[in-house]
Amino acid sequence: MNSQRLLSREPDSDVSQATSAPIAQTTPAATAPAASALAVRELEPVHGASPPGETLRREARYRYLLLAGDILACAFGVVVAAALGRTTHLTLQAALLVLLAPGVAKILGLYDKDQARMRKSTLDELPALLQLAALLSFLALTLAPVVFEGILGPREEIALFVVMSAGLLAGRTTARRLGGELTPAERCLFIGPADEALRFREKIEDDHATNARLVAQIELHQASPWAAPAVGEASLADARELVRRLEIQRVIIAPSAAGGGDMLDLMRTFGAIGVRVSVIPAILQVVGSAVEFDDVHGIAVLGVRAFSLSRSSRLVKRLFDVGAASVALVLLSPLLGLIALLVMVTSHGPVFFRQERIGRGGSSFELLKFRSMVADAEQRKAELADHNQAAEGFFKIADDPRITRVGRVLRRTNLDELPQLLNVLRGEMSLVGPRPLIPQEDKRVVGWHRRRLELTPGITGHWQVLGSSRVPLDEMVAIDYLYVANWSLWTDLKLLLRTIPHVLTGRGL
């Protein structure tokens, strides 16, 4: 079967505008039979043919960079430990310990996950990196007489673990960032509905940790020749030709695009021609990752956890909130006093801005912020409604005339949010949690989305990292619900760490 007859290509003028035009299903080519035509919507043009084996070279580049980062981190930790020791010095055998780092990392699977992932995040593997640092520190302690010609004391051993952990985190973060700079974006084909493709495209373009581009889309029924249980040579050749012509390196199968059998057959077909496959199971959009995979005599079963926190989990979360908020208030007290003074002397009105928000269980509370607007800001909101630039359900203006000079600085740096630490101590808020909504927004949340109120609202959360004013309200509450379903203390720590760069760069505002 001629592959050119299977592909319905957009006119060149439309292709050049694909980044801004909405995704729509194209009409199969008139010369192709209606039953077998493949209407592929090309979203980005092909600039030049990629050499054979480009996918494997991409993955190898990332692995080599990660390998270099691990070796440097281990070497630096060993040097620091030797320098701190009073009776130790390095020997040639120290190189053997350094070279053990990649072997241990390989055993832990730290070089094999990136090839399956689109989003290459170092923070997600931090527990495994800490485990790697602990194992290497234990080996250093065991082999100290050979490696250092001496005995490592507690101070040197702690320093080795801390330096190696920090080095692994920094080294892998740098390696992945460098890999993204040196490697062209992964070209992806989306198999599924056009509206789902548009939504997915926006997500990966906004994610700085995902080096990928959605370059083509096709409906499932058009890709059905590739999903046959026994794909014929002609259909396999057509799939291979499409992959070659559009330089496809990964296929994404939409959550509602296929049944289990179709997805499995599509995965096998594209896997056979060397293309990576990512699948977004529809069930995980509802329950997130709050599942346990079980094997009942060869039948895969997903066990869904309860959509609420146990008493012990609530206690752990509360203790963490109180401890961290208390330390933060003590350390930041001079800054808090200075900000309060500046707000008071530069504009008329109270130091704090108080606003009613909906908290856990639907109860209301007063959220505290440093006042960043003029005193009558709420009264002037109606006259500025036509200038609203935020997503539906929110209100935000880029150059809001109600913001004071000091308030502009506070908002840019997120320092106006610091008084919410008092809300945390009072039990009204958590450091991490669902976004606290105002009553008008909360009234629009209905059905199972209201389960987001199972947790205390947070100063930060997924909504802050994604950009609180750029995500529609209906999507925001779905994200909050998934946070409730998937809560763990490690999730909170990751979100706190991810909030820092978003606040510093302004991406999360």
Residue, then its C-alpha position, 0 to 999 in steps of 0.5 A: m500500500n502506498s504510504q503517500r495515499l494514506l497521509s492527508r497533509e495540511p497545506d503549507s500555509d496552514v502548517s506554518q501557522a500550526t503553533s497558533a491554529p486550533i487542532a482539528q481533524t483533517t479530511p482524508a485525501a480524496t485519492a485514498p479509500a475512505a476506509s483506510a485513509l489516515a488523516v494525519r494533522e501535521l502541527e509542525p513542519v519537518h526541517g530536515a531528515s534525522p539520521p537513523g538511530e536518532t532516538l537511541r543517540r538521544e537516550a545515550r546522550y542523557r545517560y552519559l551526562l548522568l554518568a558523568g554527573d554521578i562520578l563527579a559527585c562521588a569524587f567530590g564527596v570522597v575528596v571532602a571526606a578525606a580533607l576533613g579527616r585528621t589522619t586520612h589521605l586519598t589513595l589510588q584505590a579511591a578511584l575504585l570507590v568512585l567508579l562503583a557509583p555508576g554500578v550501584a546507580k545502575i542497580l537502582g535503575l537510575y539510568d533506565k527510567d529516562q528513556a520511558r519518561m517524557r518529563k525528566s525530573t531529578l527531584d522525583e528520584l531524590p529518594a533513590l539518590l539518597q539511597l545511592a548516597a547512603l550505600l556509597s557512604f557505607l562502602a566508603l566506611t567499610l573500605a576506609p582502611v584501603v581507600f583512605e588509609g585510615i578510619l573515617g570518623p562520624r564527622e567525615e562520614i556525615a560530610l561524605f553523605v551530605v556532600m554526595s547527596a547534594g552533588l548527585l542532585a545538583g549533578r543530575t539536574t545540570a546533566r538533564r538541563l545540559g542534555g535538553e540544551l544539546t538535544p533537539a526536542e523529542r518529536c511526538l505523534f498524538i493518537g487520539p481526539a484533536d481537543e485532547a491533543l491541543r490540551f496535551r500540547e499546551k501542557i508539554e510546552d509549559d513544562h520546562a522539564t519536558n523536552a518534547r514537541l507535539v508535531a502531529q495528531i491522528e484520530l484512533h479510527q484512522a490509525s486502526p490499521w496499526a492496531a490489528p492483532a496481527v499487523g500486516e507487512a503493508s500496514l507496518a510499512d505505512a507506520r514506518e514510513l509515517v515515522r520516517r517522514l515526520e521524524i516521530q520519536r515518540v507516540i502518545i496514546a490518549p486516555s480515551a483514544a482506545g480500549g485495552g486491546d487497541m492500546l496494546d496493539l499500537m504499543r507493539t506496532f510502534g515498539a517494533i519500529g523503534v518508537r517510544v510509546s507513552v500511554i495516559p490511562a483514563i482511570l488515572q485521570v480520576v484516581g491519579s497514582a493512588v493505586e496499588f498494582d496487584d497480580v491475582h494469578g496473572i490478572a493485573v488488578l488496580g487497588v485504589r486507596a481511600f480518598s482521605l487521610s488517616r488520622s496518623s497521616r493528618l498528625v504527621k502533616r500537622l506536625f510538619d506544618v507547625g514545626a516548619a511554620s514556627v521556624a520560618l516565622v522566627l527566622l523571617s521575623p526581621l523581614l516581616g517587621l520591615i515589610a509591615l513598616l513599609v506598608m504602613v508608611t507608604s499607603h493609607g490603610p491596614v498592614f494586613f489584607r484579610q479575605e474570606r476563603i473556604g477551608r477544610g470541610g467547607s468552613s470559612f476563615e480569614l486569609l492574611k496577606f500583606r496589603s499590596m493594593v489601595a484600601d478600596a481595591e475591592q470596590r474598584k474591582a467591578e470597574l476593571a472587570d473588562h480588563n481581566q486576563a486570568a482564566e475563567g473563574f479568577f481575576k487578574i490584571a497584568d498592570d493592575p492600577r490598584i497595586t501600590r509601589v511597595g505592593r508591586v515588589l511584594r507581589r513580584t517576590n511573593l512576600d505578601e504571602l508570608p503572613q499566611l504562616l500565621n494561618v498555618l499555626r492557627g490550623e486554618m491553612s497548611l504549607v501545602g494543599p489545595r488552593p483556598l477559594i473565595p466563596q464565589e469560586d467555591k460555589r462553582v465546585v460541585g460533585w466529586h470535585r468537592r472532595r478537595l475539601e478533605l484537606t486543609p488548603g495550602i500556601t502552595g500546591h500544584w496550582q502554584v507550580l502550574g500558575s494559579s491564574r493560568v489554569p481554569l477553575d474546573e481544571m484546578v479543582a480536579i488537580d486539587y482532588l488528585y492531590v488529596a487522593n495521592w497525598s504523602l509527606w514526600t509530595d509536600l516536600k517536592l511541591l515546596l521545593r518546586t515552588i521555590p524556582h517558580v516564585l523566584t522566576g515569576r513562573g508560578l505567579 
